[in-house]
Amino acid sequence: MDARAILAKKRDGGTLDAAELTWFAHGLSDGRVSDAQAGAFAMAVLLNGLSDAERGALTRAMRDSGRVLRWSLPGPVLDKHSTGGIGDTVSLILAPALAACGAYVPMISGRGLGHTGGTLDKMEAIPGYAPDIPAERLQAVVADVGCAIVGASDDVAPADRRLYAVRDVTATVETIDLIVPSILSKKLAAGLAGLVLDVKVGSGAFLPGEDQANALARALVSGAVAAGCPCCALITDMDQPLATAAGNALEVHAAVEILAGGTGEARLAEVSRALGGALLALHGIAPDAEAGAATIAKAIASGRAAERFEAMVTALGGPADIVAQAGRHLPRAPVVRDVVPARRGIVTAIDGRALGMAVVRLGGGRRVETDRIDPAVGLDRLARIGDAVDSQHPLARVHAADTSTAGAAAAAVRGAYRVADAPAEAPPAIRGRVG
Ligand code: URA
């Protein structure tokens, strides 16, 4: 087979068969497919779509581009994955919280994608943390600690590792036909007994509309279930950032604040509990999602989740006291300044994508594959929908490498917020469920 023939077929609106998709996925992992060809494939799929059969075949082919893990552990192997958002640092809270509840969590995560932050980039903001490990080491850390947040490796879902990096910089993220194989190939390769998905809806989501989010949730849940993995999805709000921070080290601070028992990030804590509760109920560890959420809340309040987080960070090369001493370990940007609104009033809407792009332009995300992330930059103290803002109550605080990027980010933040005189109510954090 030849990549050019496969690309031409999809470019011209044809249907690829399982053999062609398997050849392409394996070519991504063994290098027979170049980056240019991977980008052309992603664009052809985004423009011309995949049938359900093609999407299923691509998912299986990407899963089988590496090993499928098998486990023999005293508790269930569970996981959560998000379709991507701003200030979405749930994984850092939920992986250790689930481990504290007796589950085992091999969380194969991604880097920043498009305007959204990536869990791996956040974890790498912790000095020394090394998430790129072989499958044997992943299995050993999960068995020992209960959770490990790692990247797709040469052994597990390597095709997604390549395609994901190419999609990030080729404007080819926003399609169900690539999001579903990307997420499910990693998760199915991890050999899970249960999966909860966090499908984002709203201005900061890849697929912002309600109908799109519902369709994505249905495609993900049915794809996982068809492959033998029990799965449900919550549809959660991304009409505003989930945490009050966006940027790698700043989001680690937000997660650590919850793990340390803080109450300043109520929305992030609520979504973390709801997702964890749904997963515990899905697997029968809790009688229902509400009881499951209470179990997660207890794991956090007792400090057991923080203790699992520190054990995971230590096992993967980071400092032993990251929760207790986050301020000492996490990098800080040299320029920090408030962003005051152009007028006083109430925040009525937030363009999440514009905020995410402001973080990318500060250096918190990539514009080409080889870009190095600046983990310290980003935004925090983000005002929420319904908040009153004025010169004393800013929209946000910018953390930047220099004054010129700080100025540009401040302008982008002002452009992302709509401020008016009328009161405004934020949409609920949890907006629906599938499965
Ligand atoms: N998360 C992934 O792993 N892949 C996507 O395409 C989007 C979110």
Residues whose N, C-alpha, C, O or C-beta is under 5 A from the ligand:
A	BS01	URA	S82 T83 G84 G110 L178 I179 S182 I183
